[in-house]
Amino acid sequence: MSESRPNRSIFISVLFGALLALSAWQQHQIQTLESDLAESVSKQSEELEKIRVVLAPFETMKNPDLLPIQSGKTRSEVQGPRGPMPVSILTKADPLPGEPPPGTDITSTIKRSPVDPCKAACQRLSNCALEPDLCPEMDTRKHDRVFELCMDSCSSNSKIQRQLAGVTECAQGIDKARKSVSQFSSLCGERR
């Protein structure tokens, strides 16, 4: 029995040491979790502050009283002016010599010229006249002549210009040209 007492005391000492080590390890884990939690809360606070900064203008639009007054500034200085812009800012100046007129796209190298409404309408008419069902006597040799006759009639009469420019279908354009463009009917022939 005397041998069992020293073994028992060694066992109790080892057990007590193990419990102390386990307790110290648990204490270390708790401290690690606390520091991780504090770091996480700090990061979330920073993120929340960033969100508040982003949302602040929207909140102040709803309620201007929520806007914090910065030191040394009045609320109107923080918010900016209200009402119309001063006339001095809105004054229009003429371009200086050598500058393009207002509204000119100076970033593009494409040279834009005014669109002639007759040109597009007459081009469409001369192309439509090549359809054998609409103009049986028309061929490609007469194509340029139809275009010239159309341009002459269109540019000399604004009513003809409006009629031809509003056409979207070939048959409708041929019918209007027969009535308004001189010599067109003889080049085109009668419809089948």
Sequence and secondary structure as in RCSB ss.txt:
>XXXX:A:sequence
MSESRPNRSIFISVLFGALLALSAWQQHQIQTLESDLAESVSKQSEELEKIRVVLAPFETMKNPDLLPIQSGKTR
SEVQGPRGPMPVSILTKADPLPGEPPPGTDITSTIKRSPVDPCKAACQRLSNCALEPDLCPEMDTRKHDRVFELC
MDSCSSNSKIQRQLAGVTECAQGIDKARKSVSQFSSLCGERR
>XXXX:A:secstr
 TTHHHHHHHHHHHHHHHHHHHHHHHHHHHHHHHHHHHHHHHHHHHHHHHHHHHHHHHHHHH GGGS   TT  H
HHHH   SS  HHHH      TTS  TT  TT         HHHHHHHHHHHHTT TTT TT  GGGHHHHHHHH
HHHHHH HHHHHHHHT  SHHHHHHHHHHHSTTHHHHH    
